[in-house]
């Protein structure tokens, strides 16, 4: 094991800590603004994180080798509407640089959403790269997802690997490769006898999904479904003025849906009459995002993964789960007609089963949605350290 010390900024529930702990490094400081994350971090790792990075006195910190942090992604993500540094959370990157300027650790490992590459036409990325260079580091970026390494979750993230210039070897880091990667959803699924009844679908959500499933049965095998069906618009009568005032994306979907509505006119009309009330309860209930290709023989919405999103009911192929997010879009495991559990979320983020999860599900779903993926983080850090160390002998 390599003897290294590190600080864990924006530590969340400890994704970086778990990875570095597995590599034998020692954490000397952690911080996170979220009270529940701090409680969980201390419970699992025995370290009480500080509250706010702004309260850290960089001059009183002991020396350390590594700085790591998944600085807040909300200003740069789709969910956060890509507000960039205009959002006060976006400016927290400068707090990292404040500490780096004084302490000059050997390495920095930072993580963020992939949209950070394009926000403000690349100006955010340019600023980050300039600051990293100005503070004396060579930057190498990696884009990766857990499913690249056999974990059944698609979660594209950007990893910023920063090496202090006086240590830089002049050769790029090569990520540790995974041989014969296979993705097996069953590796994260809990046994049915261990699933509490609270996670199974019921009420309006179950009724809505069963209604849409009934619609799928209407289609012939091989039918091509427009990616999005706006069922209410198919039966709503618009004046020319009203139609012209609709958003272009909405008009495009209505035109694409028209062929299906006409082809299955009688069956559709009967189906819509039967389920109109439940589909009208919320706007999102009347919108199906079918992202699984052509209809198959004996197809069913419950053959796939499902998310009830702000944009509608999204159905995705069951190869790997969609990205865990901090907002209320808990993936639904269609095969068992239930939400995935917090423990399954932990596995999707590559935390060990020994990890103690917050007893409040609302907290735990948010925490895992915000967390870095342990396996991806460990791959990046381990590959970097192997590049700069040989066994226990320091190269730099």
ZAMARGU-4260 file (C-alpha; in steps of 0.2 Angstrom, whole numbers, plus 5000, padded with zeros to 4 digits):
<rodrens>
0) 5000/5000/5000 | 5006/5018/4996 | 5006/5029/5011 | 4997/5045/5006 | 4986/5058/5015
5) 4972/5067/5008 | 4958/5080/5011 | 4940/5076/5005 | 4931/5091/5000 | 4912/5091/4996
10) 4914/5074/5003 | 4895/5069/5002 | 4894/5051/5009 | 4911/5046/5005 | 4914/5040/4988
15) 4931/5047/4986 | 4935/5041/5004 | 4929/5023/5000 | 4941/5023/4985 | 4956/5030/4994
20) 4953/5020/5009 | 4954/5004/4998 | 4971/5010/4992 | 4978/5013/5009 | 4977/5032/5010
25) 4973/5042/5026 | 4960/5056/5027 | 4965/5071/5037 | 4950/5082/5034 | 4933/5081/5026
30) 4919/5094/5023 | 4901/5094/5016 | 4887/5107/5018 | 4874/5093/5020 | 4871/5089/5038
35) 4864/5071/5034 | 4879/5067/5023 | 4891/5073/5037 | 4882/5061/5049 | 4883/5046/5037
40) 4901/5050/5033 | 4906/5050/5052 | 4895/5034/5055 | 4905/5025/5041 | 4922/5032/5042
45) 4924/5039/5060 | 4928/5056/5054 | 4917/5071/5058 | 4917/5082/5042 | 4917/5101/5043
50) 4902/5110/5037 | 4907/5123/5025 | 4923/5124/5014 | 4923/5142/5016 | 4927/5140/5035
55) 4943/5130/5031 | 4959/5140/5036 | 4971/5134/5022 | 4986/5141/5032 | 4982/5130/5048
60) 4980/5114/5038 | 4994/5101/5039 | 5002/5096/5023 | 4994/5082/5013 | 4997/5073/4997
65) 4980/5073/4988 | 4965/5084/4987 | 4949/5076/4980 | 4932/5083/4978 | 4916/5081/4967
70) 4913/5100/4968 | 4894/5104/4966 | 4887/5099/4949 | 4870/5107/4950 | 4876/5123/4942
75) 4882/5113/4927 | 4869/5099/4925 | 4853/5097/4915 | 4844/5096/4931 | 4852/5112/4937
80) 4848/5121/4921 | 4867/5124/4918 | 4867/5140/4927 | 4887/5140/4928 | 4896/5151/4939
85) 4882/5163/4941 | 4875/5150/4953 | 4884/5153/4970 | 4888/5134/4970 | 4898/5136/4954
90) 4910/5148/4963 | 4915/5134/4975 | 4928/5129/4963 | 4938/5144/4968 | 4937/5138/4986
95) 4947/5123/4980 | 4960/5134/4972 | 4961/5145/4987 | 4967/5129/4997 | 4978/5123/4983
100) 4987/5139/4981 | 4994/5138/4999 | 4995/5119/5001 | 5001/5113/4984 | 4997/5094/4986
105) 5005/5082/4974 | 4988/5077/4965 | 4971/5084/4963 | 4956/5073/4958 | 4940/5082/4954
110) 4924/5076/4947 | 4909/5084/4938 | 4895/5081/4926 | 4900/5079/4907 | 4889/5095/4903
115) 4903/5105/4911 | 4913/5103/4895 | 4900/5113/4885 | 4892/5126/4898 | 4893/5144/4892
120) 4900/5138/4876 | 4915/5131/4884 | 4919/5146/4895 | 4917/5137/4911 | 4929/5123/4906
125) 4942/5136/4900 | 4941/5145/4916 | 4944/5129/4926 | 4959/5124/4915 | 4967/5141/4916
130) 4965/5141/4935 | 4973/5123/4937 | 4987/5129/4926 | 4990/5145/4935 | 4991/5136/4951
135) 5005/5125/4945 | 4997/5109/4939 | 4996/5099/4923 | 4978/5093/4919 | 4972/5077/4911
140) 4954/5074/4909 | 4944/5057/4908 | 4926/5054/4903 | 4919/5038/4910 | 4904/5029/4916
145) 4902/5014/4928 | 4895/5003/4914 | 4912/5005/4906 | 4918/4994/4920 | 4904/4982/4922
150) 4893/4991/4934 | 4875/4992/4927 | 4873/5011/4928 | 4875/5023/4914 | 4883/5039/4922
155) 4894/5049/4911 | 4906/5060/4922 | 4921/5070/4919 | 4937/5067/4930 | 4950/5081/4931
160) 4967/5073/4936 | 4979/5087/4941 | 4998/5083/4944 | 5009/5096/4951 | 5021/5102/4937
165) 5037/5098/4946 | 5031/5080/4947 | 5025/5078/4930 | 5033/5065/4920 | 5029/5071/4903
170) 5019/5056/4898 | 5000/5054/4900 | 4991/5043/4912 | 4983/5027/4905 | 4968/5021/4914
175) 4968/5004/4921 | 4959/4993/4908 | 4945/4980/4913 | 4946/4964/4904 | 4931/4956/4896
180) 4919/4968/4904 | 4901/4961/4906 | 4886/4970/4913 | 4875/4959/4924 | 4860/4968/4932
185) 4857/4954/4944 | 4873/4959/4953 | 4865/4973/4961 | 4847/4966/4963 | 4842/4961/4981
190) 4833/4945/4984 | 4815/4946/4983 | 4812/4940/5001 | 4823/4955/5007 | 4813/4968/4998
195) 4801/4978/5009 | 4783/4980/5003 | 4785/4999/5003 | 4796/4998/4987 | 4783/4990/4976
200) 4772/5000/4965 | 4755/5005/4970 | 4741/5018/4968 | 4742/5031/4954 | 4759/5026/4948
205) 4755/5008/4946 | 4738/5012/4937 | 4747/5024/4925 | 4760/5011/4920 | 4748/4997/4918
210) 4738/5009/4907 | 4753/5013/4896 | 4757/4994/4896 | 4740/4990/4889 | 4743/5003/4875
215) 4759/4994/4871 | 4749/4978/4868 | 4739/4987/4854 | 4754/4988/4843 | 4759/4975/4830
220) 4776/4967/4832 | 4790/4977/4824 | 4780/4993/4825 | 4790/5009/4826 | 4784/5021/4840
225) 4789/5039/4840 | 4801/5042/4854 | 4788/5052/4863 | 4769/5050/4863 | 4759/5065/4869
230) 4742/5056/4871 | 4731/5071/4876 | 4737/5081/4862 | 4731/5067/4850 | 4713/5070/4855
235) 4714/5089/4859 | 4706/5100/4846 | 4717/5116/4843 | 4713/5131/4833 | 4726/5136/4820
240) 4732/5150/4831 | 4733/5139/4846 | 4743/5126/4836 | 4755/5139/4829 | 4759/5145/4847
245) 4764/5128/4853 | 4782/5124/4856 | 4790/5117/4840 | 4796/5101/4849 | 4777/5098/4854
250) 4771/5101/4836 | 4785/5089/4829 | 4779/5075/4841 | 4761/5077/4837 | 4765/5075/4819
255) 4775/5060/4822 | 4761/5052/4833 | 4748/5056/4820 | 4752/5040/4810 | 4750/5029/4825
260) 4734/5036/4830 | 4727/5034/4813 | 4733/5017/4811 | 4726/5010/4827 | 4712/5023/4828
265) 4698/5012/4835 | 4709/5003/4848 | 4717/5019/4853 | 4701/5028/4855 | 4694/5014/4866
270) 4710/5014/4876 | 4710/5033/4879 | 4692/5033/4884 | 4696/5020/4897 | 4711/5028/4905
275) 4709/5046/4902 | 4705/5050/4920 | 4721/5043/4927 | 4732/5049/4913 | 4725/5067/4916
280) 4729/5067/4935 | 4746/5075/4931 | 4753/5081/4915 | 4768/5069/4915 | 4756/5054/4916
285) 4750/5058/4898 | 4767/5058/4890 | 4777/5042/4886 | 4795/5042/4882 | 4799/5025/4873
290) 4817/5023/4871 | 4818/5004/4868 | 4816/5003/4849 | 4803/4993/4839 | 4789/4984/4848
295) 4794/4966/4851 | 4783/4950/4852 | 4774/4950/4869 | 4781/4967/4873 | 4778/4975/4889
300) 4783/4991/4898 | 4788/4980/4913 | 4801/4972/4902 | 4812/4987/4905 | 4818/5000/4917
305) 4806/5015/4920 | 4808/5032/4927 | 4794/5044/4931 | 4802/5060/4926 | 4797/5079/4926
310) 4796/5076/4907 | 4785/5061/4907 | 4786/5042/4909 | 4803/5036/4902 | 4805/5018/4897
315) 4823/5012/4894 | 4832/4996/4889 | 4836/4984/4903 | 4854/4983/4900 | 4859/4995/4913
320) 4850/5007/4925 | 4849/5026/4920 | 4859/5038/4930 | 4855/5040/4948 | 4850/5058/4952
325) 4847/5068/4968 | 4829/5073/4963 | 4814/5061/4964 | 4817/5050/4949 | 4820/5034/4957
330) 4823/5020/4944 | 4809/5007/4943 | 4814/4989/4940 | 4800/4984/4928 | 4802/4966/4930
335) 4797/4966/4948 | 4786/4982/4947 | 4795/4991/4961 | 4807/5005/4964 | 4825/5000/4967
340) 4830/5000/4985 | 4843/5011/4993 | 4855/4996/4995 | 4853/4993/4976 | 4858/5012/4974
345) 4873/5009/4985 | 4878/4995/4974 | 4876/5005/4958 | 4888/5018/4965 | 4900/5003/4970
350) 4899/5005/4988 | 4902/4989/4998 | 4887/4980/5006 | 4895/4984/5023 | 4892/5002/5020
355) 4879/5009/5033 | 4865/5018/5024 | 4854/5032/5031 | 4838/5025/5038 | 4828/5039/5030
360) 4825/5033/5011 | 4823/5051/5005 | 4840/5056/5012 | 4848/5040/5005 | 4841/5042/4988
365) 4848/5060/4987 | 4865/5055/4994 | 4868/5041/4981 | 4861/5052/4967 | 4874/5065/4972
370) 4889/5053/4975 | 4903/5049/4964 | 4905/5031/4959 | 4918/5022/4969 | 4924/5011/4956
375) 4926/5025/4943 | 4935/5035/4956 | 4946/5021/4962 | 4951/5017/4944 | 4956/5035/4940
380) 4966/5037/4956 | 4974/5020/4956 | 4980/5022/4938 | 4987/5039/4942 | 4997/5032/4957
385) 5003/5017/4948 | 5010/5030/4935 | 5019/5039/4948 | 5024/5026/4960 | 5032/5009/4958
390) 5026/4997/4972 | 5030/5007/4988 | 5044/5016/4980 | 5041/5034/4975 | 5045/5039/4958
395) 5042/5057/4960
</rodrens>
